[in-house]
């Protein structure tokens, strides 16, 4: 997997266009043969995820090319591809049905598309699709690759690209899930943690997720 980069203080200037904070020595990582003129650097990115809540722009290092290296940390980031529309389509992720997710759901799927191989991308998309069929809500991105369910955080998912899996924590003790769990489970500070490593894990994962303790 390529090294993941997160640019901070990102501001959306237009569709596929952002202003970010990135010093010149970091911009040079994306190509030292770029021109060097003016104050602002310019990078072209093939695939990226913008998080408006924390003002960050995330992308793989191999997907970025430096076009200009300026003298300050003011950097313009340009998307080389069309940004995703609000509708998540079967053709994008290899699963059905088409559904309209919230901004957090869409960000989870876009980050999965960026970080996961096709089989695990399909597993992640299938899992979220099936959750939304039974429970309305939206994921909310936290630090790094963490997403929590809102408004009731009864399940929490972390994308783990290095091992190509999802780590999921559900509300409730291991004892609460032990009679129904078909996947290995373990304690996570009083809650229960398990892994999804393939599409074949999704049905069992859904059983665990919807056995989680919900707010009254």
N, C-alpha and C positions, 0 to 999 in steps of 0.2 A: 504494500500500500504506500502511496505517496504521502509525504509529510503534510499534515493539515495546518493551515495558516488561519489565524483569526485577527483581522484588522479591527482596531477599536476606534471609538468616536466616529462611527460611520453615519453619514447623513445621506438620505436618498435625495438626489438632485433631479431625478427624472427616471423614467422607466429604463432600467438597465444601466443607470449612471449614479455613482456614489462619490462622495467626498470622504476620505478616511485619513487617519493619522498613521503615517508610516515613514520613518526616517530613510534617507537616501541609501545607507548601507544595507538596509533590509530590501529595498527595491532592487538593488543590484543582484540579489539572489535569484531574481527572475530573468536575468540576462544582462551581462556586463557590456554587451555591444550596443546598447541603446544610446541614443543621442543624449547630451547633457546640456539643456538650455533652460533658463528661467528658474523660477522659484518652485514650481509644482512638478511633481513626478506624475507619470501616467502609466497605468498598467492595464492590459487587456486580459480578461479572465474568461475561460471557456465555460465554466460551471461554478456557481457560487450560491450561497444562502445568506440572505439579509435578515437580521433580527432587529426589528425596530425597537423592541422593548429594552434591549441592552445596548443598542446602537453598535452592532458588530456585523462584520462581513466575513464569512467563513468559506474557504475554498482549499483545494489541493494545490500544493506547490507546483506540480507538473502542469496544472491547468492555467498558469499565469505567465504572461510575457511582458517584460518591461519595454515600453515604447519611448519613454523619456525619463531621465533621472535628474530631478531638480535639486535645489540646494537646501530645501526645508522639508519638514515632515508632512506638509500639505500634499496629498496625493489624490488624483482622480482615478477611480476604478471604472472600467467600461466592461459591460457584459458582451461577450462575443456571440451569445445565443439568446433567443427570445426568452423572456422571463415567463414562469409558469402562470397560467390563468387560474382563477379561483376554483374551477372544476377539476377534480382529479379523475382522469380518464383511464379506462382499462388499458389503452395502448401505452400509457406512460409507465404503468407498473405491472402489467401482465395479470391483473386480477379484475373480477367483476363483483358486484355491479358498479357502474359509475355512481359516484356520490359527491355531494358538495360538502367539503370539510371546512371547519373554521380555520383561522389563520395559523393557530398552533398545530393543528392536524396537518395542514399543508406544509408547514416548516419541517415537521417530523418526517414526512414523506420525501421532501426535497433533500433533507440531510441524509436520509437512508439511501436515496438515489446517488448521492455524492460519495458515501462512505462504504456502502455494502455491495458485494457482488450480486449478480442478478438473482440467484436462488434465495439469498437472504433478503434482498429487496422485496421480492414477491411475498416472502413470509411476513415481513413487517407490514406491507400494505394489506395483505389478507387479514392479519390480526386486527389492525385498526378498523378496517371495513366492517368486520364481524362485530367488533365492539360497538361501533356506531349504529349498527342495525338494531341493537338491543338497548343502548344507552346514549342519550344525547349528551353533549358536552364538548369540550375542546381541550387539547393538550396545551400545556404552557411550558416553554423552554426555560430551563434553569441554567446552571453553569455547564459549560462544555457541551456534552451530548445527552444531557438529562432532560426528561420531559415528565411532568406531573399532570394528572387528570384534574380538570376543573369542571364544575365548582366543587365537587367532592373528590378529594384525592384518595380514592380507594385503590388505585393502582398507579404505578410509577415505573417508567421504562428508561433504560440507558442503552444507547447504541454503542456497541463495542466492536469497532472495525478491525482491530488487531486480531481478534479471535473469530470474527465474523459471526456474531450472535447478539441477541437482545437479553439484557439482564432486567428482570421484572420483579418488583416488590409489591406485595399486596397487603392490605390491612387485615391483621389477624395473626394469631400465634400459629406456630407449626402444628400444634395439637388441633386447632380449628380446621386445618386443611388435610390432616393426615388420612382421613377416611376416604377422601375423594380424589386426592392428587395422583395423577398418572405420570408425573414428571418428578425428578428428584427435587426436594425442597429442603431449605435450611433456614435457621433463625436469622433475622436481620434486625437486631435491636428491638425485639419484641414483635416484629412483623415477620413476614415470610417471603423468602427470595427463591426464584427459580430462573432457569435459562430457556430461551427458545433458540434452537440451532438449525431448524429446518421447517419447511411448510408442514411436514408431518406432525410437528409439535403443536400446531395452532389449535386444533380441537381440544386437546388436553389443557392448553394454556387458557383457553376461554372458560373452561370449567372452573379452573382455579380463580381466575379474575372475577367471575360472577358469583363465586362463593365468598368473596371478600366481605368484610363487615362494612356496611354502609352507614352514613349518618342518618339519624332519624328524620 
